[in-house]
Amino acid sequence: MNTDIRRTLEALQRGDVTVDEALLKLKTAPFEDIGYAKVDLHRKVRQGAAEVIYGAGKTPEQIVGIADAMLKNGQETILITRLSPESAAMVGAKHALRYAADARVGIIGALPEPDGIGTIVVATGGTSDIPVAEEAALTAQALGNEVVRLYDVGVAGLHRTLSHLDEIMSATVIIAIAGMEGALASVVGGLADCPVIAVPTSVGYGAAFNGLAALLSMLNSCASGVSVVNIDNGFGAGYLASMINHINVKKERQ
């Protein structure tokens, strides 16, 4: 059961709210139509995480309007992905925005306290993969997870990977991010006893085909427990890692 609904019902049971107050919270419209967007207000009820704004292709005014609707309806942390510096400047003039230019991620509101069952490790093959890694890491943090970053630990210098065995082996979920031939995911998958989410990046020379080579390598990984998301999809990896990291928390609350 969604935690927001559970809290409302528990408050009603304790007598902290009246029946009418609880009913008002539960009957909030499932979405708000603001003309150019239908803002999904019940996504947290259905999926456990509120709607995220995909910034690419939207005007700054549209992003601000969607954020206004979310804030008005009680969303405390708003994640905006693929947000350009120009749009970030205009959104930041309207709201207190934390902007990570390398990841093109904006966050309105405070990051929640981590409430997952463990730690999400975000590892990259090289420094050039960090923008995708930061998108994954910030997504996971915005969804209430503790994140450990291991950057530039690729297989071209395997001793760099092996120097972080403690972090790798104690993680609940690992996001392995690499371009070129994408070998990091298989190496990490062979060391860890937790799910590994592989993210191919578009980093690499000509025959890397903008991430296609890494994608195919990761899909064909011989390490068990490795799943793969789309090229450069740090957001998707961070979101999936958060869902895995909250499975036991969800069971405890049911």
C-alpha positions as CSV (number, residue, x, y, z in Angstrom):
1,M,0.0,0.0,0.0
2,N,1.3,3.5,-0.8
3,T,2.9,5.1,2.3
4,D,1.0,8.4,1.9
5,I,-2.4,6.7,2.0
6,R,-1.2,4.5,4.9
7,R,-0.1,7.6,6.9
8,T,-3.5,9.2,6.2
9,L,-5.4,6.1,7.4
10,E,-3.2,5.7,10.4
11,A,-3.7,9.3,11.3
12,L,-7.5,8.8,11.0
13,Q,-7.2,5.7,13.2
14,R,-5.3,7.6,15.9
15,G,-7.8,10.5,15.7
16,D,-5.3,13.0,14.5
17,V,-7.5,13.9,11.6
18,T,-11.2,13.9,11.1
19,V,-13.1,11.7,8.6
20,D,-13.7,14.8,6.4
21,E,-10.0,15.8,6.4
22,A,-8.9,12.3,5.5
23,L,-11.5,12.1,2.8
24,L,-10.3,15.4,1.3
25,K,-6.7,14.0,1.1
26,L,-7.8,10.8,-0.5
27,K,-10.1,12.3,-3.1
28,T,-7.6,14.7,-4.6
29,A,-7.9,14.7,-8.4
30,P,-5.6,12.1,-10.1
31,F,-4.2,14.7,-12.4
32,E,-4.2,18.4,-13.1
33,D,-4.8,19.7,-16.6
34,I,-2.8,22.8,-17.2
35,G,-3.4,22.9,-20.9
36,Y,0.0,21.8,-22.3
37,A,0.4,19.0,-19.7
38,K,-1.7,16.7,-17.5
39,V,0.3,16.6,-14.3
40,D,0.0,13.1,-12.8
41,L,-0.7,13.7,-9.1
42,H,-1.4,10.0,-8.3
43,R,1.8,8.5,-9.6
44,K,3.3,8.3,-6.1
45,V,0.1,6.4,-5.1
46,R,0.5,3.9,-7.9
47,Q,4.2,3.6,-8.2
48,G,5.7,4.8,-5.0
49,A,7.6,7.7,-6.6
50,A,6.2,11.0,-7.8
51,E,6.2,12.2,-11.5
52,V,9.6,13.3,-12.8
53,I,9.8,16.2,-15.3
54,Y,11.7,15.4,-18.5
55,G,13.1,18.8,-19.4
56,A,14.2,18.2,-23.0
57,G,11.8,19.6,-25.5
58,K,9.9,21.7,-22.9
59,T,10.1,25.4,-22.7
60,P,11.2,26.9,-19.4
61,E,7.7,28.3,-18.9
62,Q,6.2,24.9,-19.3
63,I,8.6,23.4,-16.8
64,V,7.8,26.1,-14.3
65,G,4.1,25.6,-14.8
66,I,4.4,21.8,-14.2
67,A,6.5,22.4,-11.1
68,D,4.0,24.9,-9.8
69,A,1.2,22.3,-10.1
70,M,3.3,19.7,-8.3
71,L,4.3,22.0,-5.5
72,K,0.7,23.2,-5.1
73,N,-0.4,19.6,-4.6
74,G,2.1,18.8,-2.0
75,Q,5.1,17.3,-3.8
76,E,8.2,18.2,-1.7
77,T,11.0,17.1,-4.1
78,I,10.8,17.7,-7.8
79,L,13.3,16.0,-10.1
80,I,13.9,17.5,-13.6
81,T,16.1,15.5,-16.0
82,R,17.7,16.6,-19.3
83,L,17.5,20.3,-18.2
84,S,19.5,22.7,-20.3
85,P,21.6,25.5,-18.7
86,E,19.4,28.1,-20.3
87,S,16.2,26.5,-19.0
88,A,17.8,26.0,-15.6
89,A,18.5,29.7,-15.3
90,M,14.9,30.6,-16.0
91,V,13.5,27.9,-13.7
92,G,15.9,29.0,-11.0
93,A,14.6,32.5,-11.2
94,K,11.1,31.2,-10.1
95,H,12.1,28.4,-7.7
96,A,15.0,27.4,-5.5
97,L,16.7,25.1,-7.9
98,R,19.7,22.9,-7.4
99,Y,21.3,22.4,-10.8
100,A,24.0,19.9,-11.8
101,A,25.2,21.1,-15.2
102,D,27.2,18.0,-16.1
103,A,24.2,15.7,-15.5
104,R,21.7,18.2,-16.8
105,V,19.6,17.5,-13.7
106,G,17.7,20.0,-11.6
107,I,16.1,19.4,-8.2
108,I,13.5,21.7,-6.5
109,G,13.2,21.1,-2.8
110,A,15.3,19.2,-0.3
111,L,16.6,15.8,-0.9
112,P,14.7,13.2,1.2
113,E,16.4,11.3,4.0
114,P,17.5,7.9,2.7
115,D,15.0,5.2,3.6
116,G,16.1,2.3,1.4
117,I,17.4,-1.0,2.8
118,G,21.0,-0.4,1.8
119,T,23.4,1.4,-0.4
120,I,23.4,2.0,-4.2
121,V,26.9,2.1,-5.7
122,V,27.3,4.1,-8.9
123,A,30.5,3.1,-10.7
124,T,31.9,4.4,-14.0
125,G,34.5,3.0,-16.3
126,G,36.0,6.4,-17.0
127,T,35.7,10.1,-16.2
128,S,33.9,10.7,-19.5
129,D,31.0,8.6,-18.1
130,I,30.4,10.8,-15.1
131,P,27.6,12.9,-16.6
132,V,25.5,9.8,-17.1
133,A,26.5,8.5,-13.7
134,E,25.5,11.8,-12.0
135,E,22.1,11.6,-13.6
136,A,21.8,8.1,-12.1
137,A,23.2,9.1,-8.7
138,L,21.0,12.3,-8.3
139,T,17.9,10.4,-9.4
140,A,18.6,7.7,-6.7
141,Q,19.2,10.4,-4.1
142,A,16.0,12.3,-5.0
143,L,14.1,9.0,-4.5
144,G,15.5,8.5,-1.0
145,N,18.6,6.4,-1.3
146,E,22.1,6.5,0.1
147,V,24.5,6.6,-2.9
148,V,28.3,5.8,-3.1
149,R,30.1,7.0,-6.1
150,L,33.1,5.1,-7.6
151,Y,34.3,7.0,-10.6
152,D,37.0,6.0,-13.1
153,V,37.4,2.4,-12.0
154,G,37.3,0.8,-15.4
155,V,38.9,-2.4,-16.6
156,A,41.8,-0.6,-18.4
157,G,43.3,-0.5,-14.9
158,L,41.6,-3.4,-13.1
159,H,43.4,-2.7,-9.8
160,R,41.3,0.4,-9.5
161,T,38.2,-1.7,-9.5
162,L,39.6,-4.2,-7.1
163,S,40.6,-1.5,-4.6
164,H,36.9,-0.9,-3.9
165,L,35.8,-4.5,-3.2
166,D,34.4,-3.5,0.2
167,E,32.0,-1.0,-1.4
168,I,31.1,-3.4,-4.2
169,M,30.4,-6.4,-2.0
170,S,28.4,-4.5,0.6
171,A,26.1,-2.7,-1.9
172,T,22.4,-3.5,-2.3
173,V,22.4,-2.5,-5.9
174,I,25.2,-1.5,-8.3
175,I,24.9,0.7,-11.3
176,A,27.8,0.0,-13.7
177,I,28.2,2.7,-16.3
178,A,30.7,2.4,-19.2
179,G,31.2,3.3,-22.8
180,M,33.8,1.8,-25.2
181,E,33.3,-2.0,-25.0
182,G,31.3,-1.8,-21.8
183,A,33.2,-4.5,-19.9
184,L,32.8,-2.9,-16.4
185,A,29.3,-4.4,-16.0
186,S,30.6,-8.0,-16.4
187,V,33.5,-7.5,-14.1
188,V,31.4,-6.0,-11.4
189,G,28.7,-8.6,-12.0
190,G,31.3,-11.3,-11.3
191,L,32.2,-9.8,-8.0
192,A,28.9,-8.7,-6.5
193,D,26.1,-10.7,-4.8
194,C,23.5,-8.0,-5.6
195,P,21.7,-6.9,-8.8
196,V,23.8,-5.0,-11.3
197,I,22.2,-2.4,-13.6
198,A,24.4,-1.8,-16.6
199,V,24.3,1.5,-18.4
200,P,26.0,1.8,-21.8
201,T,27.2,5.3,-22.6
202,S,27.9,6.9,-26.0
203,V,31.5,7.4,-25.1
204,G,34.0,5.8,-27.4
205,Y,35.7,5.9,-30.8
206,G,34.1,5.2,-34.2
207,A,33.3,1.5,-33.9
208,A,31.7,2.1,-30.5
209,F,28.8,3.4,-32.6
210,N,27.7,5.9,-30.0
211,G,27.1,3.3,-27.4
212,L,25.8,0.4,-29.4
213,A,28.9,-1.6,-28.9
214,A,28.7,-1.2,-25.1
215,L,25.0,-2.0,-25.2
216,L,25.5,-5.3,-27.1
217,S,28.4,-6.3,-24.8
218,M,26.3,-5.6,-21.7
219,L,23.3,-7.5,-23.1
220,N,25.6,-10.5,-23.8
221,S,27.3,-10.4,-20.4
222,C,28.3,-13.8,-19.0
223,A,27.9,-12.6,-15.4
224,S,24.6,-13.5,-13.8
225,G,22.4,-10.8,-12.3
226,V,23.2,-8.1,-14.8
227,S,20.3,-6.2,-16.4
228,V,20.7,-3.4,-19.0
229,V,19.0,-0.1,-19.6
230,N,19.2,2.2,-22.7
231,I,22.2,4.1,-23.9
232,D,23.0,7.1,-21.6
233,N,19.9,6.4,-19.6
234,G,21.2,7.3,-16.1
235,F,17.7,8.2,-15.0
236,G,16.3,4.8,-15.8
237,A,19.1,3.1,-13.9
238,G,18.7,5.3,-10.9
239,Y,15.0,4.8,-10.8
240,L,15.2,1.0,-11.1
241,A,17.9,0.8,-8.5
242,S,15.7,2.8,-6.1
243,M,12.8,0.4,-6.6
244,I,15.1,-2.6,-5.8
245,N,16.5,-0.8,-2.8
246,H,13.0,-0.2,-1.4
247,I,11.5,-3.7,-1.9
248,N,11.9,-4.7,1.8
249,V,10.8,-1.3,3.0
250,K,7.6,-1.7,0.9
251,K,7.0,-5.2,2.4
252,E,7.5,-4.0,6.0
253,R,4.9,-1.2,5.5
254,Q,2.2,-3.5,4.1
